[in-house]
Amino acid sequence: MSDTSPDFFHTATAIQQDGVITAEEAQQLRAALGDTAPTEAHAKALYTINDAVRFAKNAPGWQSVYVELLSEYLLNRAEPMGALSPADAEEVLTVWRAAINLEIPADAKAAPDANEFALLLHLYLQSTTSPQAFQQTILQQIKTEVLGDGQIDEMEINLIEKVLGKGRTDRRIGPMEAKLILEINAQQADKPDNAAWSKFYAQSAGSFIDQTRVVSDEINSMDLECERFADKLKDLLADDSEAAKQLAGITDQIHAATERMRRCLAQSREIMQVSHTYLGQTLEELRRVKLESLTDPLTRIANRRAFADYLQRELDRTARYHRPLSMVLFDLDHFKKVNDTYGHPVGDRVLMMVADAVSHTIRDEDFFARYGGEEFAVLLPETARDNAMEMAEKVRATVEALEIPLNDGQTLKITTSLGVGWLAPNAPVPTPVNFTDNADQALYVAKESGRNRVTAADKPAA
């Protein structure tokens, strides 16, 4: 027992006496153990404390400490045998009752006890003689919690994965589990920010679909064998002998079993069809959300976030293969005056027409994005400084040639200033910020020199 254990029991005794535990006392218990594994004496003290404070409403942080320490204790006891003893398996239920009420702060990256408790449940399911009932209890409780508050966190997903046997070759997702997953997903489908659940759902739906296909093939194969067996028996059933009657009874039993299998298959196919539907909807929603998150809503071209991702990939590629790369930053001259004079609807029209025109001017391999406000960016792979200057001039001329229709039938002309950033051949690749600053400095010079022109940075980005 470590030197800090007396502190543990001293704090535990004080809690038991007044029946109240504060957040500080809960953390003191955890800190008192340090790196020492909980012993049976510690576990008994934890049980006693929980009995004393479980009805108290002022026990913040206790459940998390309780679940964490008991999970660690029971896992350590199971480690030599690789399984829980019957007595320890029953203690899992005590931990479970505390865990189902465990609240994890929204800003917490992960609950400290989540992985250990999930492993404990997984071990319980392998150790108990009746895992299915407890498995269903866990899943139903999770469903109740999720459907009740409308949220599913990483701990709950982790528990579901462990209960279903993630990583095991004998993993099985039956109709009950599939139905529960579908019910949760029906609620979570309109919450595109829950990437952890979407990933888990796609994997579990795929697992169930594959499993159903295997069952379908097996049942169809057995059905064909039964039919062939029945054909062979036809001749034997032609007389009224006792043997023929026995064979007739066996045949009836086979057909009855086959009918039961067909009904089971029909249910599996129904769930599989629903799985396909939900899986398709989920994947489509993920694609839509990802596209929307990378697209400027006004101009429908890439946004700054998408540009940053693409820029990093191109810089990585340039570092590996030492290929040329250039960037053009440009913004619309006197755009604020356009908004002030004609209103924001006309300003939006200008941005959309510029985006459309430039999209048709650059090459397919170039990456075009709205960088912010009236500023745009073009990344030019496989393009050195001089060629980038030529492309920038094409963009400038395209924008200058635009005629923006006004509400009174007149047209508006607009110009743009462009800065070209570039990389030196075979030189160290700069950071995205330095590369962007290189083009931005050139843009500043173009604007200071009178606007409506292209200027390249006087030095490569470094």
Salt bridges, closest charged atoms under 4 A:
GLU40 OE2 - LYS44 NZ 3.77
GLU68 OE2 - ARG30 NE 3.22
GLU72 OE1 - ARG30 NH2 3.81
ASP88 OD2 - ARG77 NE 2.65
GLU161 OE1 - LYS166 NZ 3.55
ASP170 OD1 - ARG168 NE 2.93
GLU183 OE1 - LYS143 NZ 2.98
ASP210 OD1 - ARG213 NH1 3.57
ASP223 OD2 - ARG262 NH2 2.73
GLU227 OE2 - ARG262 NH2 3.94
ASP231 OD1 - LYS234 NZ 3.52
GLU259 OE1 - ARG262 NH1 3.99
GLU284 OE1 - ARG287 NH2 3.00
GLU285 OE2 - ARG288 NH2 2.60
GLU292 OE2 - ARG300 NH2 3.19
ASP296 OD2 - ARG370 NH1 3.31
GLU314 OE1 - ARG317 NH2 3.15
ASP331 OD2 - LYS447 NZ 3.06
ASP333 OD1 - ARG451 NE 3.90
ASP340 OD2 - LYS336 NZ 2.82
ASP356 OD1 - HIS360 ND1 3.74
GLU365 OE2 - ARG363 NE 3.61
ASP366 OD1 - ARG363 NH2 2.63
GLU382 OE2 - ARG317 NH1 3.24
GLU382 OE1 - ARG323 NH2 2.93
ASP386 OD1 - ARG385 NH1 3.01
GLU393 OE2 - ARG396 NH2 2.78
GLU400 OE1 - ARG396 NH1 2.87
